[in-house]
Amino acid sequence: MNLDELKTFQCPKCRRGSLELATPSTTGVRLMQGTLRCSGCSATYAVRAGIPRFVPDDQYAESFGFQWNRFRSTQLDSHTGRPLSADRLFRVTGWPKEMRGMRVLEAGSGAGRFTEVLLGTGARVFTFDLSSAVDANMATNGKAPNLNLFQASIYDIPLPREHFDKVMCLGVLQHTPDPERSFESLTGYVRPGGELAVDVYSRRWRSLVAWKYLLRPITKRMPQQVLFRWVERAVNLLLPASILLRRIGGKFCARVFPIVGYSQLVLADRLNWEGGNLHTLRIYSPAHDHPRSIAQVKRWFAAAKFVDVVVEYGPNGVVGRGRKPESAASAGGKSLA
């Protein structure tokens, strides 16, 4: 945690008091260990391994902590040698690649694939996850001076409202207990004139008959280690055939098998294996998986009175982006679909 940014944080419980630092251990301008105490309600929050912890544990996101710490490098552009994460981020958000000095909030950062890209824009990046995936993110991006990483809930973000120039949440909303409430929470942190970009799994008939929705009632209840052993065996057995079927008949033929393969990305064999294990584990393990339709995402932005709204199908389902009006009088801006 950057000590210079400590004043930015607020107590997520009372939102009245400032956070005071006790028994700190620092490395340069980085706070590594210590305790944050609220001057208003006296709530305390631990700082461990450089990360403020505003939640007691992984809660419903335990499966993500497991998978991101096991495969922390798999989706990083610096690991694959391909701008896969960067291309998705800039396509979904429409943001510039230079954002020096801007305040950016990333919700649900996982192992830090998009954090790595955001840090490269020069923005002051505030990023969090509910799960212990924050430890994987710190291992990858912890040396960046513009990183402010913390562990928190999307429903109780310990930061000032209407504070950020850009807010984004990619690959996360469908895995929260209430995607609509999660989206509404994020809108509160966008400053007037600022932008919000999200995506969510698409609710279409062909996705609802996918293997994951047939098997998840069983797999999501399995211990993570046990599920991973089954996933690893299935990927080792079926991935070569899945890659072959995709090359012959496209992605719908590859869906014959209950695993995920990304042979269309033309990655090295090792990366195909890592990605197959990670994404197959990801579809079967989450406690929550709530896809939404384009119409539903349009209603989210309309209810928030955002303007210049674009809602469309994107690389991971439904993509939505828009701008918070500068004032209530300007909330009649044009929406696009």
C-alpha positions in Angstrom: 0.0 0.0 0.0 1.3 3.5 -0.9 1.5 5.6 2.2 0.8 8.7 0.3 -2.6 7.4 -0.6 -3.6 6.3 2.9 -5.6 9.5 3.3 -7.8 8.5 0.4 -9.3 5.5 2.2 -12.4 5.6 4.4 -13.8 3.2 6.9 -16.3 1.0 5.0 -18.4 0.5 8.2 -19.2 4.0 9.3 -17.8 6.2 6.4 -17.3 9.0 8.9 -13.9 8.5 10.5 -10.5 8.7 9.0 -8.2 5.7 9.1 -5.3 6.0 11.5 -2.2 3.9 11.2 -0.9 1.9 14.2 2.3 -0.2 14.5 3.4 0.2 10.9 6.2 -1.6 9.1 7.2 0.1 5.9 9.6 -0.3 3.0 10.2 3.1 1.4 6.8 4.6 0.7 5.1 1.2 1.0 3.2 0.2 4.1 3.8 -3.6 4.5 2.3 -4.4 7.9 0.2 -2.7 10.4 -3.3 -1.9 11.6 -5.7 0.7 10.4 -8.1 2.1 13.0 -11.2 4.2 12.3 -11.3 7.4 14.3 -15.1 7.4 14.2 -16.2 3.9 15.1 -12.9 2.3 16.2 -13.2 -0.5 13.7 -9.8 -2.0 12.9 -8.4 -3.5 9.7 -5.2 -5.4 9.3 -2.5 -4.6 6.7 -0.7 -7.8 5.7 1.9 -8.3 3.0 1.4 -4.7 1.9 -2.4 -5.2 1.4 -5.1 -3.6 3.6 -7.7 -6.2 4.4 -11.2 -4.8 4.8 -12.9 -8.2 4.8 -12.2 -11.1 7.2 -11.8 -13.8 4.5 -12.7 -14.9 1.0 -16.4 -15.3 1.8 -18.3 -16.5 -1.4 -15.2 -15.9 -3.5 -13.0 -18.6 -2.0 -12.8 -20.5 -5.4 -11.3 -17.4 -7.1 -8.6 -17.1 -4.5 -7.7 -20.7 -5.0 -7.6 -20.5 -8.8 -5.8 -17.2 -9.2 -3.1 -18.1 -6.7 -2.5 -21.4 -8.5 -2.5 -19.8 -12.0 -1.5 -16.2 -11.2 0.5 -15.7 -14.4 -1.6 -17.5 -16.9 -3.6 -14.5 -18.2 -0.9 -11.9 -17.9 0.2 -10.3 -21.2 3.8 -10.3 -19.8 3.5 -14.1 -19.5 1.8 -14.9 -22.8 3.7 -12.4 -24.8 0.4 -11.4 -26.4 -1.7 -8.3 -25.7 -4.8 -10.3 -25.0 -5.7 -8.5 -21.7 -4.8 -5.1 -23.1 -6.9 -5.6 -26.3 -9.9 -6.7 -24.2 -9.6 -3.9 -21.8 -9.3 -1.1 -24.3 -12.0 -2.6 -26.6 -14.5 -2.9 -23.8 -13.8 0.4 -22.1 -12.9 2.6 -25.1 -10.4 4.4 -22.8 -7.1 5.9 -24.0 -3.8 4.1 -23.4 -2.4 7.1 -21.7 -4.2 8.1 -18.5 -1.4 9.6 -16.5 -2.6 11.3 -13.3 -6.2 10.0 -13.6 -7.8 8.1 -10.8 -8.9 4.7 -11.9 -10.9 2.1 -9.8 -10.8 -1.5 -10.8 -13.3 -3.8 -9.1 -12.6 -7.5 -8.8 -9.0 -7.6 -10.1 -8.2 -11.3 -9.6 -4.6 -12.1 -10.3 -4.1 -8.7 -11.9 -4.3 -9.2 -15.6 -6.0 -5.9 -16.2 -4.2 -4.2 -13.3 -0.9 -4.8 -15.2 -2.4 -3.0 -18.2 -3.9 -0.1 -16.2 -0.6 0.5 -14.4 1.1 0.9 -17.8 -1.2 3.8 -18.6 0.3 5.9 -15.8 -3.0 6.2 -14.0 -3.3 6.1 -10.2 -4.8 2.7 -9.9 -6.9 1.6 -7.0 -7.8 -2.1 -7.3 -9.4 -4.7 -5.1 -10.8 -8.2 -4.9 -12.9 -10.0 -2.3 -10.7 -13.0 -2.4 -7.1 -13.9 -1.6 -6.3 -13.4 -5.3 -5.0 -10.0 -4.1 -1.9 -11.8 -3.0 -1.3 -13.0 -6.6 -1.9 -9.5 -7.8 0.6 -8.1 -5.4 3.2 -10.8 -6.4 2.9 -9.6 -10.0 2.3 -5.8 -9.7 3.5 -4.9 -6.2 6.5 -3.0 -7.4 4.5 -0.4 -9.4 4.5 3.0 -7.6 1.0 3.8 -8.9 -0.6 0.7 -7.4 -3.0 0.8 -4.5 -4.2 -2.7 -3.9 -6.6 -3.8 -1.1 -9.0 -6.6 -0.2 -12.6 -5.5 0.1 -16.3 -6.2 -0.9 -17.8 -4.6 -3.9 -20.7 -3.6 -1.6 -18.5 -1.8 0.9 -15.6 -0.2 -1.0 -13.5 1.8 1.5 -13.0 4.9 -0.8 -14.8 8.3 -1.3 -17.8 8.4 -3.5 -17.7 10.3 -6.8 -13.9 10.2 -6.6 -12.8 8.4 -9.7 -12.3 9.4 -13.3 -12.7 5.9 -14.5 -14.3 2.8 -12.9 -14.2 -0.7 -14.4 -15.4 -4.2 -13.6 -14.6 -6.9 -16.1 -15.4 -10.6 -15.6 -16.8 -10.2 -12.1 -20.5 -9.0 -11.9 -22.0 -12.4 -12.8 -20.1 -13.9 -9.9 -21.5 -11.6 -7.2 -24.6 -12.6 -5.3 -26.6 -9.6 -6.8 -25.2 -8.2 -10.1 -27.6 -5.3 -10.1 -26.7 -4.2 -6.6 -23.0 -4.6 -7.5 -23.4 -2.4 -10.5 -25.3 0.2 -8.5 -22.5 0.2 -5.9 -19.9 1.0 -8.6 -21.9 3.9 -10.0 -21.5 5.7 -6.7 -17.7 6.0 -7.1 -17.7 7.6 -10.6 -17.2 11.3 -10.4 -19.5 13.6 -12.4 -18.2 13.5 -16.0 -16.4 10.2 -15.2 -16.9 6.9 -17.0 -17.9 3.4 -16.0 -17.3 0.2 -18.0 -18.5 -3.3 -17.2 -19.1 -6.7 -18.7 -21.2 -9.6 -17.6 -21.9 -13.1 -19.0 -24.6 -13.1 -21.6 -28.0 -14.6 -20.8 -28.9 -16.4 -24.1 -30.4 -19.8 -24.6 -27.3 -21.3 -26.0 -25.2 -20.3 -23.0 -27.8 -21.5 -20.5 -27.5 -25.1 -21.9 -23.8 -25.1 -21.6 -22.0 -27.8 -19.6 -21.2 -25.4 -16.7 -24.9 -24.9 -15.9 -25.6 -28.6 -16.1 -22.7 -29.6 -13.8 -22.3 -26.6 -11.5 -25.0 -27.7 -9.0 -22.6 -30.5 -8.1 -19.2 -29.1 -8.8 -19.6 -25.8 -6.9 -20.1 -27.9 -3.7 -16.9 -29.9 -4.1 -13.7 -29.0 -2.1 -11.4 -26.9 -4.4 -8.6 -29.4 -4.3 -10.9 -32.3 -5.2 -12.5 -30.3 -8.0 -9.1 -29.3 -9.4 -7.9 -32.9 -9.5 -11.0 -33.8 -11.6 -10.5 -30.8 -13.8 -6.8 -31.5 -14.4 -7.6 -35.1 -15.4 -10.4 -34.0 -17.8 -8.2 -31.3 -19.4 -5.2 -33.7 -19.9 -7.6 -36.3 -21.5 -9.8 -34.1 -23.6 -7.8 -31.0 -24.6 -6.1 -32.4 -27.6 -9.4 -33.7 -29.0 -11.1 -30.3 -28.2 -8.4 -28.4 -30.1 -8.8 -30.7 -33.1 -12.6 -30.4 -33.2 -12.3 -26.6 -33.0 -10.0 -26.6 -36.0 -12.3 -28.8 -37.9 -15.7 -27.4 -37.0 -15.3 -24.2 -35.0 -16.1 -23.4 -31.4 -19.5 -25.0 -31.3 -18.0 -28.4 -32.1 -15.4 -27.9 -29.4 -18.3 -27.4 -26.9 -19.0 -31.1 -27.2 -16.5 -31.6 -24.3 -17.1 -30.3 -20.8 -13.8 -28.4 -20.7 -12.7 -24.9 -21.9 -9.9 -24.6 -24.5 -8.5 -21.5 -26.2 -6.7 -23.0 -29.2 -8.1 -20.1 -31.3 -5.6 -17.9 -29.6 -2.7 -19.9 -31.1 -0.8 -20.1 -27.8 2.0 -22.4 -27.0 1.0 -25.9 -25.8 2.0 -25.1 -22.2 -0.2 -21.9 -22.2 -3.1 -23.9 -23.7 -2.8 -26.4 -20.9 -2.6 -23.7 -18.2 -5.6 -21.8 -19.8 -7.6 -25.0 -20.1 -7.2 -25.9 -16.4 -7.8 -22.3 -15.2 -10.9 -21.6 -17.3 -12.4 -25.1 -16.8 -11.9 -24.7 -13.0 -13.4 -21.2 -13.3 -16.7 -22.3 -14.9 -17.4 -25.1 -12.4 -16.2 -23.7 -9.1 -18.0 -20.3 -8.4 -20.7 -20.0 -5.8 -22.5 -17.6 -8.1 -23.0 -17.4 -11.9 -25.8 -15.0 -12.9 -25.7 -14.0 -16.6 -27.7 -11.0 -17.8 -29.2 -9.9 -21.1 -28.5 -6.8 -23.1 -31.9 -5.4 -22.1 -31.1 -5.8 -18.4 -27.7 -4.1 -18.7 -29.4 -1.2 -20.6 -31.8 -0.8 -17.7 -28.9 -0.6 -15.2 -27.4 2.3 -17.0 -30.8 4.0 -17.4 -31.6 3.7 -13.7 -28.2 5.3 -12.9 -29.0 8.1 -15.3 -25.8 7.7 -17.2 -25.4 9.2 -20.6 -23.5 8.3 -23.8 -24.3 4.7 -23.0 -23.2 1.9 -25.3 -24.4 -1.7 -24.5 -23.5 -4.5 -26.9 -22.1 -8.0 -27.2 -18.4 -8.1 -26.5 -15.6 -10.6 -26.0 -16.9 -12.0 -22.7 -20.7 -11.5 -23.0 -22.5 -8.2 -22.6 -20.4 -5.0 -22.5 -21.7 -1.8 -21.1 -20.1 1.6 -20.8 -21.3 5.1 -20.1 -20.6 8.5 -18.5 -22.0 10.0 -15.3 -23.5 13.4 -16.2 -21.8 16.5 -14.9 -25.1 17.6 -13.4 -28.7 16.4 -13.1 -29.6 18.9 -15.9 -27.4 17.1 -18.4 -28.8 13.6 -17.7 -30.8 13.6 -20.8 -27.9 12.7 -23.0 -28.0 10.2 -25.8 -27.9 6.5 -25.2 -26.6 4.1 -27.9 -27.2 0.4 -28.3 
